[in-house]
Each structure stands twice: as C-alpha cells, then as structure tokens.
Amino acid sequence: MVLWLQSQEKRWRLTPSRAAAPAGPMHKEQEMSPLGKTYVPYLFTAALFFIFSSIGLQETASAARKRPRADTSVASKPAGGSPPQPAGIQDALRSDCKAAVLMDALTGKVLYEQDAAVRIPPASFVKILTLYVAFDALAGGQLKMDDMATVSEKAWRTQGSKMFIEVGSRVRVEDLLKGIAVVSGNDACIALAEHLAGSEDVFVAKMNEKARRLGMKDSQFRNCHGMPADGQYVSALDMAILSRRYMEDHPGALAIHSMVEYEYNGIKQGNRNTLLTKNIGVDGLKTGHIEESGYHLAATAERDGRRMIAVIMGCDKVRKRAPEAQKLLEYGFRNFSTVEAVKKDALFGPVKVNWGKVDKVDLMATGDARVTVPKGKEKSVVAAPQLPDSVNAPLEKGQVLGKVVVQDEGRPVTEIPLAAAMDVEKSLIPPWPILVPVAAGVCLIGFGVLWWVGRSGGKRYGK
C-alpha cells in the first residue's frame, strides 16, 4: 500500500500544471488537481485504518479475557491444614485403644491419628454403613419411612443386641431405622436389608460398593450388623471418612442418632453412647463391641457451627471409650478453628462483558470452601479470585468463567469455580470501541467522496 501511494505521488508531481497545459478541452488527467489526487487516497487509507484497528481491538479484548486477573479487593478468608503437632502433644493425646482419629467434619482435615490405617473388626460400626445405604434409598424414592417390612426367621434368630421384633410381624421402616441407630438391633438390620434388597447378601454387596465409592481403602464387609465374620474389617480413618460423608449426605439422620433411648413393643432400651448426656454438643454417632476387637465409639459433636468427629477403636474396657473420645473432641474444638474461606453463591467481580445487552456481570461461587487452621492463624488463609479481563456475550447463568483459589500460608488448598450469576443476551448494537472507529471511518470516506465530487464538478463547469 505504501509503495503504491509513493508511486502515485511521484506520478502526480510529474504531471504538467494547468498553467502550462495547452488550451482546449480538459484532459482526463486534468479533471482533478494534483492536490486532490494527493489527499483522497490518504483519506481512504485513514478510514480503512480506523475500521481495521477497531476489529483488532475487539480481537485483542477477546484474547485478553482468557488471561486470569487477580482480584485483590476480595476479603481473605481461609482454608488449609494444620502443621504436625509436637511430640509432647502427640504423647498427651495418645489414647488407650488400638486406633484413634480426630477429624474436622466440615473440612475432612485429620487433626490427630493413632494407627489410623490398622484393620480392625468393626462390630456395630458396620451399622453406620447399613443406615447410609438405607437413607440413600429413602432419598432416591426406593424406600419410604411408612413402608412395612416383614420380619423373617433369619432376622428374628440373629444373635447379639436386639430390637426384639417378632418373626412374621410387619414393622415400619422408620422403627427399624431407630432400632438400628439407637439400640443397635442386629435383627432390625437383617429385616431392613431383606426388605430393601431382597436378601442380606445383595444388601452387603451394595454396602461394599458404597464403601469403594467413598474411598474406604481399608474396609471390607461381610454382613450388615457387625457380628464376627471372617474377612470383615475397617480402619479408624475409614470410619471417620464414612461418618463425615454420612452426615453430609443425610444430616437429618442425627435426629435419630441423638436419641438417648427408644421403646419398641413395650421394651425400652437406652443408647450406649453415654456422651449424649454430657451436654458437650455430642449428637451421635455409634458404639460397637465384640470380644475380638474390643469397645469402639464414633462420636460427633457440634459447637458454634463447627463439627468434630472422634473415632476410638479397640478399648479393652467399656468405661474407657467415652472419655477417650471426649478428650479428642475437646482438643479439636479448643485448639483449631474452621474458617469459611468461600461461601456458596458469594459474588465476585464484576467482569466486563463484550457485545452484551449489559456491560458487566457478577460471578458466583459454586460451592463452599472451609479450612481448618490452628487457633490464632485464621488470617494465614486467603481466597484469591482469578477472573477474566472480559467475556463475550451471550452468557448463560451458571456458565463457569473463573475460579477462586483458597490458599493457606501461600499454599493452594482448594479451588472453587466461579460462574455467571445471570444470563446475558448478545446486543445487536456494537459496543463503542467498535462503533466509534467504524463511524469515524465512514465519515472520512463520506467526506472524501463529497470533496472529490465537489472539486471535480466545479472544474467541469468552470466554477
């Protein structure tokens, strides 16, 4: 383009002036002055420059929106893990049992562990998974609280702790759930398993599949009640994982687990979890005992919106398990904080929108992010949003456009996707960064055409 303009300019300079031209009809080359021939191409070039540069700006904006932008205006709120505890604290916490775990139920952070992966016969800990599968069926509509289960002879003859249901009787599913959670009825487990799956074997297969999906690596189940069976075992860590997920998916189940006693068919029995009566926030979860493994307790407590899980396995005396669990719970509540780093539906941004009927859109957190930290280190955690510079319409509500990275002392802990908080339709009118250069280019072209026509028309008629 530049070489062409230079050649044209050189040609126009070599054209004889009107004063030197012979009299007579006007030559085609003389219909416009050299001055006019010089400026009109430049006007067209300038107009084209405005138009193409506006397109370039839009392409640049589209590319820039892919680059994450840190938004430092968002207040920091935290997440993360706790550092290893000094040996003195570990020794003080050591429980008089075979295995123990303390977990923050809201974050899944393990705050203390003692032989957490050792495989131990579970006893009635099995019943937490039995109840989990049953509550899944209730949530999915395959089971109803008012359903009536017929008690088989197998259920009636089951040994160990009982709800004392009669063979051939029909029992409401809700009563079976209470009989399992409160009084640890083995007979109720068989009746529920047969009603839901047709047989205990099929129900146990469902239990093992559920355990695999939950990531329970050191667990295997052979029955639905926990009586001794070859190849049946769990670890303390797996029990903490199971308890946490069970309460997350079915928080309403705690209303049953927190019952201190239950009466069925005129027989009243108490809940063996003695921490329920201590007024320390305990509202679950399950005890267990067989001679082979000793006394177990999975205890959970809630205080001021925080929740802890303590798992004690293999105490040699029943009187030991409750104090050992309480010791771990108190340690968790008194020495750690659970910080809400990101709250679901919290708004971030806004982010610029190109080609939309609105020019900005907020981004919404798609989930919660909580972090457990030692008390006094709550400010060590930050939530750092990574937002695009701009996005292009159209947009759908819920469309993921960014993320917020939760960090503890500079270390990434988790990420929460950020999605558009509203639908944004595409506008038919271009945005001003496109509209202004295009309008300017059109005006320049129009001015050049009018000026050309005016000059050539005036000369043609001798004006």
Summary of the structure (lengths in Angstrom):
residues: 463
radius of gyration: 38.2
end to end distance: 33.9
largest distance: 131.8
contacts: 1538
relative contact order: 0.16
helix: 41%
strand: 26%
